[in-house]
């Protein structure tokens, strides 16, 4: 969910070099390195990019409203809205003189579709909702996150669709490597664990899982590969990777 949205948000920061002028936005947006628009309307201060694509991934229509008063403090700030069918997102974004990029009050809904998010496994589908009060990126690395991300109606589509359930990860915010609590929101698997986002743009997912009564037999059978269960039937799992 994160990378395409963050790149779209970051594209707004490309306007910094001309924000003191009142040039039409259509003169500026096509020069943004990572993004391309089918058409651009309005001004640099308040405008819209229709048919936005980032790294050849179509994201829909992006609109923005800059806050001129924040420039006096050396900060580029804007309210942005992104819409594309089932994808909808809005947030307050700021870019400081030191390069710190901050997102506040992010609300986003999007389908977990490999066509939209190429990083996803091709057979994984569902939908996601994010309500994040704060996301801070410093020196190109995620340094703080506060809020909640949910995944609903997850299923694996191969020969047939296998339901995987609903899950949430909640980040309390604060210093140190962002670490969130992972829990299921109902479905075939009972899950409790933690998700830690490392400074090296990696992640560590650890916890315990058990199959609930009525879980698809093939899903329950796969848990045997995690090792022996404890007295409550829970099996430990650990997964690491890079973002």
Backbone torsions as a table, in degrees:
resi	resn	phi	psi	omega
1	UNK	NA	-35.4	-166.3
2	UNK	-73.1	-52.6	-162.8
3	UNK	-59.7	-50.9	179.7
4	UNK	-58.5	-39.6	-179.4
5	UNK	-67.7	-43.3	-178.5
6	UNK	-63.4	-39.4	179.4
7	UNK	-63.7	-40.2	178.3
8	UNK	-63.2	-41.7	177.7
9	UNK	-64.9	-42.3	-177.5
10	UNK	-65.9	-24.8	179.4
11	UNK	-60.6	-30.1	177.8
12	UNK	-60.2	-34.9	-178.1
13	UNK	-63.4	-20.6	178.6
14	UNK	-64.4	-13.9	179.8
15	UNK	-79.8	-5.4	-174.3
16	UNK	-57.7	-36.6	-174.5
17	UNK	-67.6	-17.2	-178.0
18	UNK	-128.6	14.4	-172.2
19	UNK	-66.3	-20.4	-179.8
20	UNK	-82.6	-1.9	178.1
21	UNK	-105.4	169.5	177.7
22	UNK	-115.8	40.3	178.3
23	UNK	-68.3	150.0	173.4
24	UNK	-58.1	141.6	-178.5
25	UNK	-61.3	-30.1	-178.3
26	UNK	-64.3	-18.1	176.9
27	UNK	-78.5	-18.9	-168.3
28	UNK	-109.1	-47.3	-170.5
29	UNK	-57.0	-41.4	-179.0
30	UNK	-59.2	-17.2	-179.7
31	UNK	-85.2	-8.1	179.0
32	UNK	-61.8	129.9	-169.5
33	UNK	-64.0	-42.4	-170.6
34	UNK	-95.1	-11.4	-170.2
35	UNK	-122.8	157.3	177.0
36	UNK	-140.9	139.1	-178.8
37	UNK	-120.0	141.4	174.6
38	UNK	-69.4	-38.0	176.0
39	UNK	-155.4	154.0	-178.0
40	UNK	-131.8	134.1	179.9
41	UNK	-128.4	160.8	177.1
42	UNK	85.6	-158.4	-178.8
43	UNK	-118.5	176.7	176.1
44	UNK	-60.5	-33.4	-178.2
45	UNK	-73.0	-38.7	-178.5
46	UNK	-149.7	113.8	-175.4
47	UNK	-160.0	-171.4	-177.2
48	UNK	-148.1	142.2	174.9
49	UNK	-114.2	110.4	179.5
50	UNK	-91.7	139.4	179.7
51	UNK	68.6	43.8	179.3
52	UNK	-68.9	134.4	170.7
53	UNK	-131.7	139.0	-179.9
54	UNK	-122.6	120.6	-176.0
55	UNK	51.2	43.2	176.4
56	UNK	68.5	13.5	175.0
57	UNK	-101.8	117.0	-178.9
58	UNK	-70.1	128.6	-177.7
59	UNK	-117.2	-8.8	176.7
60	UNK	105.3	-141.2	-174.1
61	UNK	-111.8	129.3	-179.0
62	UNK	-115.2	130.2	174.1
63	UNK	-124.9	154.4	-176.7
64	UNK	-146.3	154.6	172.6
65	UNK	-137.6	113.1	180.0
66	UNK	-81.2	156.8	178.6
67	UNK	-109.8	95.7	-175.0
68	UNK	-58.8	-34.8	-176.5
69	UNK	-62.6	-28.6	-178.1
70	UNK	-70.8	-17.7	179.3
71	UNK	-65.0	-28.0	179.7
72	UNK	-64.1	-24.8	178.3
73	UNK	-96.2	9.5	179.1
74	UNK	75.6	27.7	-177.6
75	UNK	-126.8	131.3	172.7
76	UNK	-92.5	118.8	-175.3
77	UNK	-131.0	144.9	-179.4
78	UNK	-154.8	151.4	167.7
79	UNK	-99.1	127.8	-177.6
80	UNK	-125.6	152.2	177.9
81	UNK	-134.8	131.4	178.6
82	UNK	-123.9	130.2	-178.5
83	UNK	-139.2	135.8	178.8
84	UNK	-161.7	91.1	-179.1
85	UNK	59.4	-119.7	179.6
86	UNK	-76.3	-8.7	178.8
87	UNK	-90.5	128.1	176.8
88	UNK	-146.0	132.8	180.0
89	UNK	-150.7	147.1	172.9
90	UNK	-149.1	151.7	-176.6
91	UNK	-167.7	164.5	169.4
92	UNK	-103.0	123.2	-177.6
93	UNK	-120.7	144.1	177.6
94	UNK	-136.7	147.4	175.8
95	UNK	-128.5	116.5	-178.5
96	UNK	-88.1	169.9	-179.0
97	UNK	-63.0	-31.2	180.0
98	UNK	-80.4	1.4	179.5
99	UNK	91.7	0.8	178.2
100	UNK	-69.6	129.7	-178.8
101	UNK	-112.0	123.0	-174.7
102	UNK	-124.8	135.6	175.9
103	UNK	-118.6	128.7	178.4
104	UNK	-124.1	149.0	175.1
105	UNK	53.3	46.6	177.2
106	UNK	-77.8	127.4	172.9
107	UNK	-126.6	125.2	-175.8
108	UNK	-145.9	141.0	171.9
109	UNK	-131.6	133.0	-178.7
110	UNK	-157.2	151.5	174.9
111	UNK	-76.6	142.1	173.6
112	UNK	-86.7	84.2	-173.2
113	UNK	-122.0	123.7	178.8
114	UNK	-57.0	-24.1	177.2
115	UNK	-67.5	-30.4	178.8
116	UNK	-91.7	-38.1	-178.7
117	UNK	-120.6	89.0	-175.5
118	UNK	-60.4	-18.8	-179.7
119	UNK	-71.1	-18.8	-178.3
120	UNK	-72.7	149.7	169.7
121	UNK	-58.4	140.5	-172.5
122	UNK	-65.1	-22.7	-177.3
123	UNK	-99.0	8.2	179.9
124	UNK	-101.2	129.3	-180.0
125	UNK	-138.3	159.8	-179.5
126	UNK	160.4	-156.4	177.3
127	UNK	-144.8	155.0	-176.0
128	UNK	-129.9	150.4	174.4
129	UNK	-133.3	133.9	178.5
130	UNK	-124.3	134.4	172.8
131	UNK	-132.5	94.1	-173.0
132	UNK	-116.7	119.3	179.0
133	UNK	-72.7	-31.1	-175.4
134	UNK	-153.6	134.0	169.4
135	UNK	-135.8	124.5	-178.2
136	UNK	-123.0	130.7	179.1
137	UNK	-120.8	122.8	-179.2
138	UNK	-128.1	130.5	179.9
139	UNK	55.5	35.9	176.2
140	UNK	79.3	4.0	-178.2
141	UNK	-122.0	145.5	177.5
142	UNK	-71.2	118.0	-176.0
143	UNK	-106.9	-22.8	-179.6
144	UNK	-157.0	142.8	176.0
145	UNK	-147.3	135.3	179.3
146	UNK	-135.7	123.8	179.7
147	UNK	142.1	-158.6	-170.6
148	UNK	-139.7	139.2	175.8
149	UNK	-124.9	131.2	-179.1
150	UNK	-121.6	145.5	173.3
151	UNK	-121.9	127.2	-175.0
152	UNK	-122.0	150.5	174.4
153	UNK	54.4	40.0	177.6
154	UNK	-67.4	139.2	174.5
155	UNK	-152.5	149.8	177.1
156	UNK	-100.6	122.3	-177.1
157	UNK	-108.2	104.2	174.4
158	UNK	-121.3	-113.1	174.9
159	UNK	-66.0	-37.9	174.1
160	UNK	-142.6	165.4	-178.4
161	UNK	-81.4	127.9	177.0
162	UNK	-111.7	116.7	-180.0
163	UNK	-68.1	137.0	-179.4
164	UNK	-112.7	-14.1	175.4
165	UNK	105.6	-164.8	-176.5
166	UNK	-129.2	141.7	-173.3
167	UNK	-143.4	160.9	177.4
168	UNK	-143.6	148.7	171.0
169	UNK	-128.9	127.3	-176.5
170	UNK	-115.4	125.7	-179.8
171	UNK	-106.6	125.5	-178.6
172	UNK	-80.1	-14.7	-175.4
173	UNK	86.5	-175.6	180.0
174	UNK	103.4	179.0	-177.5
175	UNK	-79.9	173.5	-177.8
176	UNK	85.8	176.9	179.2
177	UNK	-64.2	128.4	-178.8
178	UNK	-56.8	126.0	-179.3
179	UNK	-132.5	127.6	-177.7
180	UNK	-118.8	157.5	177.2
181	UNK	-92.3	128.4	-178.3
182	UNK	-103.4	134.2	176.3
183	UNK	-150.3	154.4	176.0
184	UNK	-84.0	155.4	177.5
185	UNK	-114.8	28.2	-178.3
186	UNK	107.3	148.7	-178.8
187	UNK	136.3	-167.1	-173.8
188	UNK	-72.8	-18.6	-176.6
189	UNK	-119.6	135.7	171.4
190	UNK	-96.1	121.9	-172.7
191	UNK	-131.7	136.3	170.9
192	UNK	-138.3	135.7	179.7
193	UNK	-178.7	-165.3	178.6
194	UNK	-133.7	152.2	174.7
195	UNK	-125.1	117.4	179.1
196	UNK	-110.8	128.7	178.5
197	UNK	-100.0	116.5	-172.3
198	UNK	-86.5	162.1	179.4
199	UNK	-64.8	-22.8	-178.0
200	UNK	-88.3	22.4	-179.7
201	UNK	60.6	37.8	175.8
202	UNK	-119.2	-176.8	178.7
203	UNK	-145.5	152.9	175.8
204	UNK	-130.8	115.4	179.6
205	UNK	-111.4	119.9	-178.0
206	UNK	-135.6	150.1	176.9
207	UNK	170.0	-157.7	-180.0
208	UNK	-133.1	146.7	-176.8
209	UNK	-141.4	145.9	173.2
210	UNK	-145.6	149.4	179.0
211	UNK	-81.9	136.7	176.3
212	UNK	-85.3	158.0	174.2
213	UNK	-56.1	134.7	-179.1
214	UNK	91.5	-1.4	177.3
215	UNK	-63.5	145.6	177.2
216	UNK	-53.1	133.7	-175.8
217	UNK	-54.4	-40.7	-177.8
218	UNK	-66.9	-32.2	178.6
219	UNK	-71.1	-44.6	178.3
220	UNK	-62.9	-38.2	-179.4
221	UNK	-65.5	-34.4	-179.0
222	UNK	-64.2	-25.6	-179.0
223	UNK	-66.3	-20.5	-180.0
224	UNK	-61.5	-25.6	-179.9
225	UNK	-71.2	-12.3	-179.5
226	UNK	-83.0	-8.1	-179.7
227	UNK	111.3	-172.9	-176.1
228	UNK	-75.3	142.2	178.7
229	UNK	-79.3	161.2	174.0
230	UNK	-84.3	-170.2	-175.9
231	UNK	-63.0	-22.6	-179.9
232	UNK	-97.5	6.2	178.5
233	UNK	84.1	9.0	-178.3
234	UNK	-88.3	140.8	178.0
235	UNK	-116.5	138.1	179.3
236	UNK	-77.9	149.1	173.6
237	UNK	-140.0	153.8	178.1
238	UNK	-148.8	134.0	-178.4
239	UNK	-141.7	131.9	177.2
240	UNK	-127.4	157.1	180.0
241	UNK	-177.0	-174.9	178.9
242	UNK	-118.4	153.3	-178.6
243	UNK	-97.3	NA	NA
